[in-house]
Every structure is written in C-alpha cells, then in structure tokens.
Amino acid sequence: MTQAYRVEQAHVVGPFSYATVIFSYVLGLVFWGEEISLEAGVGVLMVVGAGAVLSAGAKARPPRPGSAARAVADGEGGEGET
C-alpha cells in the first residue's frame, strides 16, 4: 500500500485500503467462525460507504511539484536508481 500511495493519487488507492476491513471480516468468519454484531456491521458499512463516497467525489489533480508521484510520473527515481 505504501508503494501504491507513492505512485498513484490517494483518491485512487484509498478504496483498496477500505477493502481490508471486508477481507478481515471474511477471513475471521471462515477460519475462526467469528461473527460481528449488528452494531459493528452498521459501523463497518458506514466507514466503507464514506470512503467510497469520498473516493467517488474526489477530482483527479496532478501531483505536486517535488512529490514522489511527480518524480515517478516523470521517469525519475524509482527502483534501481542511485
């Protein structure tokens, strides 16, 4: 995720970080039989829903000058360079 935030804008990467909440629930349910309460489920839906709404409403902006994303976009920096 850290590398993703370096090379892409936050509004693009953000929704994937919210997916970890869903995957954690599914893994807990499958492997350990954990179930969440109704209140916790509503809370999860609110957090994931808010992230989706904010991501959908975010406008793409070019990276700030001097940022890591700008350097990668311009072909500078990255792995293998010293």
N, C-alpha and C positions, 0 to 999 in steps of 0.2 A: 504494500500500500504506500509505503514511503516513496518508493521509486515512481509509482503511479502519480503521486502528487507532485513530484519533481518535473515530470514530462507532460502532464496534462493539467488543465484547469480544474479547480476544486469542484465546480458545478458538474463536471463530467464524472469525476471519481467518487464524489460524495455518496451517491445512491448505492454504490457497491459496498461501502463501509456499513450502511444500514442493513444490508443483506446478512451480515454476520449475526445479527440478532435472530433472524429467522433460522439460519443454519444451526445456531447454538440450541435453539428450542428443538428442532428436528432431531439432532444428534442426542440430546438429553432424553427425548422421548423414545427413540429407537434403542439406544444402548442401556439406559438406566431406568426406563419406564417413568421418567419424571413428567408430571403434568403441571401446568401453571393454572393459577386461579383465574376466575373471570376478570377480576380487577387487574391482574398482571397482564392478561391478554389484551384488555382495553388499552392499558398503558403502552404496550408494545405497538399496537396498531396506531396509536396517536403519534408516537415517536417516528415510526416508519412512514406514516402518512405525511407528517410535517416535513420530513426530509424529502419525500417525493414531490410535494408541492413546491418547496423552495428550489429544488433542482430543476423542476419544470419551468419555473418562472425566472430562473437566472438567465441573464443575457451573456452571450459569449463576448469576452473582451480580450484584446491582445495582451500578452504578458507584459509586465512592467519592464522597463529597461533595466538591465543588470540582473534580472531574475534568472534562476536556473532554467526555467521553462523557455525563456528567450534564448539562452545560450544553446540549449538542445535544438530548438527550432531553427537557429541559425547555423547549426552544424558544428558548434564549438563545444568543448567539454565532453563529458561522457566517459565511458569506459575506455581504457587503453591509452588515454592521453596523459601526459605528464606536465 
